[in-house]
Amino acid sequence: MSHCPDDNLLIEVLQGTISSSDLQELEPHLSDCEACQSRMEKLSEQTETIKTVLNLDHETSHPQWETHIADRIAAAIAENGLKRIAKTGFMPAVEGYEIESIIAHGGMGIVYLARQINADRKVALKMMLYGQQADVEEVQRFQIEAQAAAKLTHQFIVPVFDVGVSDGQHYFSMGFISGTSLKELLQNGLLPTREAAEMIRKISAAIAYAHEEGIVHRDLKPGNILVDHHGDPHVTDFGLAKQVNQNDQLTKTGQVIGTPSFMSPEQARGQVSEIGTLSDVYSIGALLYATLTGRPPFQSDNAVKTIMQVIEDPPVSPRVLNPEVSRDLETICLKCLEKNPASRYQSAEELKLELKRYLDGLPILARPVSAPVKLWRWCVRKPALAGMMVSVVVSLLIGTAVSTYFAILANQRAERADEGIRVALTSLETIIETVQRKLYQVPGASKIRRDLLKVVDSILKCTGFGFEQFVW
């Protein structure tokens, strides 16, 4: 698109009523055009705030397109807003805190480095990106994140200290982790395999604890793992968390929530009721895969292809991408990434213990998937291609069987023919012997005997036999 769209079209984007084809056409422009992003921010004050998660259902042909495009547009607008904040130097005022600088931001929140005055400590203060303009659903999700994280006290989970509202803006303060994120860490190169296994073991321990407390994270990815200066991981961002065995009132069937490259197949299919603790186990496996190979198990040039890979394709073997990975560690990783939740480790605790066995040099319990099972799964994933190959194989087998049958038949006929010739020659030999004996006793019969032998010789030459094969 070479020109900026009018306000009516931008309002359709904000309200989520625009068609998927128009949204796809607009997305590159809206992601780059600061003028349109500023207009959308102003329009959002008059309409509903931008949706980062759209309501989708199973009848939508490719619902993930709309979701991911909307996310990117919202992120671009947020980025633009943060640039303006940085230029002006504006910092919000929150009672009890002295805000120093911006640490990070996402599609819905912005995190500041601040000092909690009464405790005299540095904290990470998270506030809603759209502040007082946030809609009801965004406020609910923000509150869910704060409440979920506040319930958890674990050495590998970022602690929440305080939750509140200041001048109409929701916030919560949490521990400030001085270090980096796992995402940034991996951008600098691969971790040694044992170090990677130990880090994922600690993350598994944190998530196992969260599950025991009734919390499912649902968005485990490298960007949500903070790594301190000692190399210890700390799980953060419970923005998509839900209570175990409770319905998620904010997520409807068909909605795709999470990060495509690290979400489980049940999340990718929008099967909200199926998303649970084993979905987190899958995502931990995806984190392990990324730490071992430097890339997620699935990635493509757009979200739709990535999501379809998550649903349909097996991951490339980690040992293909990194020969330093041991067979046992690869087996652990691939078991986490099983499409069927029942085939994964049945809890984060079970995964933690398996990684401990690996690190202690003990035999692991998991076993690699056998070649026949891999073949069967491939056939299930690609039924049309599998059917075509089966047809080809069956045709070749039938052709081989038919050729073999006729070869055997011809051989049997040849053998019967040879046997017939041998019988005939044996009979001929008997007859000639008898005649020769009789003629030998007849005076003057020598010429008849010679003529008889000539006739016999010509017959034997036609059959490939000669006189030497007879005993006269």
Steps between C-alpha positions, in 0.01 A plus 500: 500500500654832391266736690363520854155345555209719611368514856207266430738222398720561805195481725414161345853385588456622859161333538611174340228519231734533202520204258806277518603584141485878567688453827778307327529774238512775763734331745839587338397866472360530852805330651733763346293821475534710819235744374239222476608362837448842661159532335403155628600596853276807482214302342533235770391761755167526314463127425603178667868465574707297254447124538816293525296179518198469270194280558528210259309182435559170324313614189772758427717359224829633639419690821864530593559755223272758659635440849866529412454801269301682769777421750766643271300817433439549872869439574601754235265759649635424847856540371408835348344613827811396695721695262297811575520430876878463472528827306295699753659333801154464654471249784175416679460573870414208728462559871771324699737466204767706327506403133840521333481360146326267256624140515278325249157496341260261334168507321307581818747618765800718561762428769695770681805481724392662826589529867243383753532775758378324817719191436785701345558246225513494123193343339352445157173693487255377238213718381236466231620639169175682426448617856154640560405425137530125553179305445338265751658185355850649508452605863379151588799336334737738678337421834518126429873531432558694821289265713652185347859616548426632850391150609838353411811504716782305336868567449464470121184711463516881504326601826214753516522747791207733456179531292297818475339787307644850481305783343284250314799301369550140606850391595695237689861495616725197481858399560756671280722238334833653408616307195346416166226289345546150363406642160788747508733236644433262210562777248862498618544127429405153617524391862712192580263203505537425872449867584189503282367186670561649845324824409196314367499280812469814713223637277322164529528523879344847494213394274442181701458721807263734311291200394484379859366846591238468226655734242566416131733750331398447131766733355841355581758634253860633516380860537310404817802342668734745674854382572694657786876551525539157660337332199181408688171534309193684633158446344297817447198639310196304614279714275335196340493290815188311607387300798528123463160330451321834463337637187677794339223758465719733291607247238239348270523178303690569179716775646870449448691623805872487556808523279477280186856360507468393864131414536367145523292342219183528713565873538569533127164335425320734739381208716459709814355217709802279419761756608644407838812396686616275214493803270763656725701175484500533120618863523780403739607247236497779242722706733738204532503463122587870461783486754648194325464614138476880511157499334145399596368159390278670243542830320395637164467830316150555637290396797257286299773272364660476843170403663433237233849357559427481874178311427620267224878464470761320713790718619841459342719281721707722735805283421469593132531868593753448779703175500618580856154410634498154658241239401349501848456878505347488151261227616391714798447802275299315236282329761396845625414599142264211430184614319283283723504631861467142628838415343686782678637497853186506709613787722769767523614319815553180299701696245709663776587157643589364155739790439651438846563135403669616179719753683596239761610258228220253577289317236196703395155341494389626158579303186547633144207460263556190283525516121168315441319746729659795317386350169147447629481858631621631167224303324240646739628855439523457121217260408477606134873465437515182705211355297679585177823337618312191621341474155842520335648242739203266454528536122870416515431201723226375269729549199781316673266219606362460147848502345620245755198278433560494125872445550428202725240374253746527211767328706263221593406457135867492404570242768207287380625528142851394601356207691295400193809512280695287746218243509480499121875464461508221754227323304685568175819360649318183608343457155831556313682259727241235439499557121879506483524166681248346266671639187842396624386139467370555143757437222558805272314745726801725571382766248157511663664544840716795372195668344308457824783660700506801261127556554544476877796742488294764313221468760741537789659813348156666486452441875851611598606153600768285336615142474736547793199512732402147401669181605491263209 
